[in-house]
Amino acid sequence: MLVTAAPLIDIAPIERATMKDRVVVQFDKRDVEELKLIKLDLLGLGMLAAIDETLQLIEHDCATCVVLDSLPEEISEVFGMLQAADTVGVFQVESRAQMQTLPKSRPMSLDDLVVEVAIIRPGPIQGNAVHPYLRRKQGLEPVTYLHPSLEPVLRDSMGVILYQEQVMRIAIEVAGFSPAESDGFRRAMGTWRSTREMEKLHERFHDGCMRQPGMTEEIAEELFRQVSAFASFGFAKSHAAAFARTAYESSFLKLFYPAQFLVGLINAQPMGFYPVEVLVNDAKRHGVAVLPVDLNTSSYKTTTEWIGQPGWALAGAAGDDGSFDDETLHPGESLPEGCGIDARPRPVRATSCVVPSAAARERWSAESATGWGVRLGLHLVKGIGEQHAELLDRELEHGPYVSLADVVERTGLPEETIERLIRTGALDSLGRPRRELLWQLREVAGATKGRMDGRTTRLGGRSPAAGRPMDLRLPATAAPQLPAISESERLGDAYAVVGLDAKRQVIALFRDALDRLGAVPNSALADRKSGPVRIGGLVVTRQHPMTAKGTVFLALEDETGMVNVTLWPDTWARLRSVVRRHALLLVDGELQRESSVVNVIAHEVRALTTVAERAGGPESPAGVRQLGHAGMRRLG
């Protein structure tokens, strides 16, 4: 954003932007800097929108006003969650790389979190700062400095370069640059590098360093290498501090108001590291009930819905150990009739899944916070977009839909979109089997829109059927006896149409077969010793970092959690066809533990559906495979 005192048109050439009522300055951003004009770089962060909606929902649902500016910076439960790397959906620290780092850096204050935000960046990685910092933070190696003159600059970051401000201070206090020259030095290390300019800077930096007592040629050259490697992609400490505060606030909301936070995240998409299905499954593992899409209940956007408090929350401190999680033994408040689920999800009691204690909830959240569930919105159904939002919300206010013909006439949605609604269960509240609705859809849609057998019929420019009131039309032909939808079909349709299933994560369908195959749930890996292991899961991310030299990382999710799976280059070359073609995998590998970080090094990978079928498992839900292909295209 360019800020000028005089009218902008008098200062710079402008042109109309593609966005309405916006203009673009024709100068390049570097030209603007050379002209000494005031330029502000503004970040549009989806997380801010998610947090804003979360706070509004908390106020509406719980009659509690959470003021984030007044939030104490030393809430131990929040840092406990961060140290456990239970950070799916949390701003800046939810990536697999951050989850691998958090248990090692173990942030215990906001200053530690500032470092955590800044360290997983290309600058510190290229400057070889990450592993030395983590080892020093864990006490595995002493804090050392290349030269004593660096200690005042790098003391806070344990002797490694983490921030742009440190690069500038090194240029000033070690190499003898003036403050203005240090800023030019930082800029010169940016993406526009001139070989001639770099040689001049190298010589100037080297000569300045050599004036320090005890400096050697080797130290000066190594320091310049570290500074130049870092400065291209370094983080300003002020920037990292602002991000760390937002990460802390989002962690607080995820921990103590998980239902409202999930709604905020879903409605702010696309954003973050994970797709919606991962956010939903993570919330269910924390005890949040997620209700399916229902045309008679769902708004266009995802919303919160009261479903009553679970038994473990009503038990207070006695439920902290998980002994009240089974609602068949310790029922909570009754679920609302027709809510779409038969039981609330049980929290996963594992070190990798942090559920706040009763004492922490009493102190930091409203009493009713555990009684709210999440009703998935119609916007998640493929084929329904923003152009349908106003109509669908207005019709919902006008009363429930009572029949398939009512749905077709009132919504005006295309036939294929209504078919998706039927397949995903959004019309189950009509009280008719899904196959019956699918059987009658073509006839009902044709009658409503003046069609027969899919073809438009016209008489004098008007269809007789289309002009006939709905209550005077003949009812749809009764469907023959049709088999009920199997669980595999139901689950596959849910994943194919919405991208997730509110009732169960897909691997739960294969759990009996996985038990027979000797596979271990992901939640059990945190307490398992290093050695051979077999796991099964759904691939939710696949990464090929340029810095990993051909190594591929998978995030494999089951109904109990996620685990990082590493495929070394030779393993990837041998198994890439299987990993690329299948979303559900059975992995045989080696469990590795470093501190409390768990990884699985893959040796063999097979399609779970094929192996499970031989072990007497269920048929493959076809929609999940479609999700896998779509997910891999989306996530690389």
HELIX and SHEET records of a PDB file:
HELIX    1   1 LEU A    8  ASP A   10  5                                   3    
HELIX    2   2 LYS A   29  GLU A   34  1                                   6    
HELIX    3   3 GLY A   46  CYS A   62  1                                  17    
HELIX    4   4 LEU A   68  SER A   70  5                                   3    
HELIX    5   5 SER A   76  GLN A   83  1                                   8    
HELIX    6   6 ARG A   96  SER A  105  1                                  10    
HELIX    7   7 LEU A  110  ILE A  119  1                                  10    
HELIX    8   8 PRO A  122  GLN A  126  1                                   5    
HELIX    9   9 VAL A  130  LYS A  137  1                                   8    
HELIX   10  10 PRO A  148  LEU A  150  5                                   3    
HELIX   11  11 GLU A  151  LEU A  154  1                                   4    
HELIX   12  12 ARG A  155  SER A  157  5                                   3    
HELIX   13  13 GLN A  164  GLU A  173  1                                  10    
HELIX   14  14 PRO A  179  ALA A  188  1                                  10    
HELIX   15  15 THR A  195  CYS A  209  1                                  15    
HELIX   16  16 GLU A  217  ALA A  231  1                                  15    
HELIX   17  17 LYS A  237  PHE A  256  1                                  20    
HELIX   18  18 PRO A  258  ASN A  267  1                                  10    
HELIX   19  19 VAL A  276  ARG A  285  1                                  10    
HELIX   20  20 GLY A  311  LEU A  314  1                                   4    
HELIX   21  21 GLY A  316  GLY A  319  5                                   4    
HELIX   22  22 ALA A  358  TRP A  364  1                                   7    
HELIX   23  23 GLU A  367  GLY A  371  5                                   5    
HELIX   24  24 LEU A  378  LEU A  380  5                                   3    
HELIX   25  25 GLU A  386  HIS A  388  5                                   3    
HELIX   26  26 ALA A  389  GLU A  397  1                                   9    
HELIX   27  27 LEU A  404  THR A  411  1                                   8    
HELIX   28  28 GLU A  415  ARG A  423  1                                   9    
HELIX   29  29 ASP A  428  LEU A  430  5                                   3    
HELIX   30  30 ARG A  434  THR A  448  1                                  15    
HELIX   31  31 PRO A  464  GLY A  467  1                                   4    
HELIX   32  32 MET A  470  LEU A  472  5                                   3    
HELIX   33  33 GLU A  487  VAL A  497  1                                  11    
HELIX   34  34 VAL A  506  PHE A  510  5                                   5    
HELIX   35  35 ARG A  511  LEU A  517  1                                   7    
HELIX   36  36 ASN A  522  ASP A  527  5                                   6    
HELIX   37  37 MET A  546  ALA A  548  5                                   3    
HELIX   38  38 PRO A  569  ARG A  581  1                                  13    
HELIX   39  39 LEU A  608  ARG A  614  1                                   7    
HELIX   40  40 ALA A  622  LEU A  635  1                                  14    
SHEET    1   A 2 LEU A   2  VAL A   3  0                                        
SHEET    2   A 2 ILE A  38  LYS A  39 -1                                        
SHEET    1   B 2 ILE A  14  ARG A  16  0                                        
SHEET    2   B 2 VAL A  23  VAL A  25 -1                                        
SHEET    1   C 3 VAL A 290  LEU A 291  0                                        
SHEET    2   C 3 TRP A 372  ARG A 375  1                                        
SHEET    3   C 3 THR A 303  TRP A 306 -1                                        
SHEET    1   D 2 ARG A 451  MET A 452  0                                        
SHEET    2   D 2 ARG A 455  THR A 456 -1                                        
SHEET    1   E 6 GLY A 531  GLN A 543  0                                        
SHEET    2   E 6 VAL A 552  ASP A 558 -1                                        
SHEET    3   E 6 GLY A 561  LEU A 567 -1                                        
SHEET    4   E 6 VAL A 597  ALA A 607  1                                        
SHEET    5   E 6 LEU A 584  GLU A 594 -1                                        
SHEET    6   E 6 GLY A 531  GLN A 543 -1                                        
END                                                                             
